Amino acid sequence: MNKFDALFEDADDIFGGTPQSKYWDISKQISDDLVQFEFDDVIMRLAVMEKMLMKIHGEEMLDKIIKNYFYENGDEIELHKKSIYMELAGKLIYRLAD
C-alpha cells in the first residue's frame, strides 16, 4: 500500500468526517515540506489580520475583541472555520498534484 492509498480506500467515505478531521487525514499523507509551507501561509495570514486589527483597536484590546466577537458570533465562526479547513485541505491536495 503506498502512502496515498488511505485517501482512496473507500470512495464513499473520502468526504466523511469533519472538515477538520479530513484536513489532518490528508496532511498525514503529504510530505512535511508541503504541510509546513501551507501552515506558514496560514500563520502569515493570521499575522497580517492581527496587525490590521491592532492598528484599529490597539494590541491590548485585541484578545478581548476577538473573544467577544466569537461569543456573539460563535455559530458563524464555526461554519467559517470549517470552510477554511476545507480550503486548506484542497490546497494540500492541489499541491500534491504539482
TIMIKE-184867 format. One record per residue (C-alpha): x, y, z; residue number from 1. Coordinates in steps of 0.001 Angstrom, whole numbers, padded with zeros to 6 digits, m for minus. Example, Ala and Ser with C-alpha at 12.3 -4.5 7.8 and 13.67 -1.06 7.14 Angstrom:
<sites>
{u 012300 | v m004500 | w 007800 | resi 1}
{u 013670 | v m001060 | w 007140 | resi 2}
</sites>
This chain:
<sites>
{u 000000 | v 000000 | w 000000 | resi 1}
{u 001554 | v 003320 | w m000998 | resi 2}
{u 001219 | v 006360 | w 001246 | resi 3}
{u m001744 | v 007811 | w m000685 | resi 4}
{u m003919 | v 004678 | w m000761 | resi 5}
{u m005538 | v 005633 | w 002549 | resi 6}
{u m007137 | v 008643 | w 000842 | resi 7}
{u m008956 | v 006385 | w m001598 | resi 8}
{u m009708 | v 003231 | w 000422 | resi 9}
{u m013450 | v 003820 | w 000421 | resi 10}
{u m014715 | v 006063 | w m002374 | resi 11}
{u m017950 | v 006744 | w m000470 | resi 12}
{u m016081 | v 007809 | w 002671 | resi 13}
{u m013474 | v 010259 | w 001326 | resi 14}
{u m015612 | v 013219 | w 002396 | resi 15}
{u m016806 | v 011566 | w 005608 | resi 16}
{u m015907 | v 013092 | w 008938 | resi 17}
{u m015471 | v 016731 | w 009797 | resi 18}
{u m013558 | v 019202 | w 007659 | resi 19}
{u m011006 | v 019373 | w 010466 | resi 20}
{u m010519 | v 015591 | w 010596 | resi 21}
{u m010276 | v 015375 | w 006796 | resi 22}
{u m007632 | v 018126 | w 006724 | resi 23}
{u m005497 | v 016264 | w 009262 | resi 24}
{u m006046 | v 012938 | w 007465 | resi 25}
{u m004849 | v 014491 | w 004226 | resi 26}
{u m001944 | v 016312 | w 005881 | resi 27}
{u m000648 | v 012997 | w 007242 | resi 28}
{u m000457 | v 011646 | w 003678 | resi 29}
{u 001539 | v 014562 | w 002266 | resi 30}
{u 005205 | v 015444 | w 002708 | resi 31}
{u 006104 | v 017531 | w 005722 | resi 32}
{u 007597 | v 020228 | w 003489 | resi 33}
{u 004277 | v 020869 | w 001749 | resi 34}
{u 002324 | v 020859 | w 005009 | resi 35}
{u 004842 | v 023244 | w 006598 | resi 36}
{u 004652 | v 025582 | w 003589 | resi 37}
{u 000854 | v 025730 | w 003788 | resi 38}
{u 000933 | v 026156 | w 007584 | resi 39}
{u 003385 | v 029032 | w 007202 | resi 40}
{u 000926 | v 030655 | w 004795 | resi 41}
{u m001830 | v 030371 | w 007427 | resi 42}
{u 000425 | v 031965 | w 010055 | resi 43}
{u 001301 | v 034790 | w 007642 | resi 44}
{u m002397 | v 035475 | w 007049 | resi 45}
{u m003051 | v 035443 | w 010794 | resi 46}
{u m000165 | v 037864 | w 011390 | resi 47}
{u m001483 | v 040247 | w 008728 | resi 48}
{u m005007 | v 040174 | w 010163 | resi 49}
{u m003726 | v 040744 | w 013701 | resi 50}
{u m001605 | v 043702 | w 012602 | resi 51}
{u m004574 | v 045204 | w 010764 | resi 52}
{u m006775 | v 044863 | w 013854 | resi 53}
{u m004035 | v 046220 | w 016135 | resi 54}
{u m003821 | v 049381 | w 014031 | resi 55}
{u m007528 | v 049952 | w 014566 | resi 56}
{u m008047 | v 048726 | w 018133 | resi 57}
{u m004615 | v 048539 | w 019762 | resi 58}
{u m002692 | v 045494 | w 020928 | resi 59}
{u m004130 | v 045444 | w 024464 | resi 60}
{u m007735 | v 045219 | w 023257 | resi 61}
{u m007179 | v 042605 | w 020566 | resi 62}
{u m007769 | v 039461 | w 022649 | resi 63}
{u m010863 | v 040928 | w 024299 | resi 64}
{u m012335 | v 041968 | w 020949 | resi 65}
{u m011666 | v 038523 | w 019439 | resi 66}
{u m013210 | v 036688 | w 022402 | resi 67}
{u m016276 | v 038962 | w 022424 | resi 68}
{u m016748 | v 038583 | w 018693 | resi 69}
{u m016563 | v 034793 | w 018975 | resi 70}
{u m019028 | v 034825 | w 021866 | resi 71}
{u m021501 | v 036877 | w 019842 | resi 72}
{u m020930 | v 035087 | w 016516 | resi 73}
{u m019790 | v 031594 | w 017513 | resi 74}
{u m022001 | v 029657 | w 015090 | resi 75}
{u m020940 | v 031807 | w 012145 | resi 76}
{u m017275 | v 031500 | w 013136 | resi 77}
{u m017527 | v 027702 | w 013444 | resi 78}
{u m019011 | v 027498 | w 009934 | resi 79}
{u m016262 | v 029723 | w 008586 | resi 80}
{u m013628 | v 027651 | w 010385 | resi 81}
{u m014973 | v 024520 | w 008649 | resi 82}
{u m014801 | v 026347 | w 005332 | resi 83}
{u m011175 | v 027293 | w 005986 | resi 84}
{u m010286 | v 023680 | w 006828 | resi 85}
{u m011878 | v 022561 | w 003554 | resi 86}
{u m009959 | v 025245 | w 001648 | resi 87}
{u m006694 | v 024210 | w 003286 | resi 88}
{u m007339 | v 020521 | w 002561 | resi 89}
{u m007990 | v 021454 | w m001062 | resi 90}
{u m004709 | v 023366 | w m001194 | resi 91}
{u m002856 | v 020332 | w 000149 | resi 92}
{u m004450 | v 018076 | w m002437 | resi 93}
{u m003664 | v 020593 | w m005179 | resi 94}
{u m000034 | v 020798 | w m004014 | resi 95}
{u 000091 | v 017005 | w m004054 | resi 96}
{u m000754 | v 017051 | w m007759 | resi 97}
{u 002083 | v 019508 | w m008564 | resi 98}
</sites>
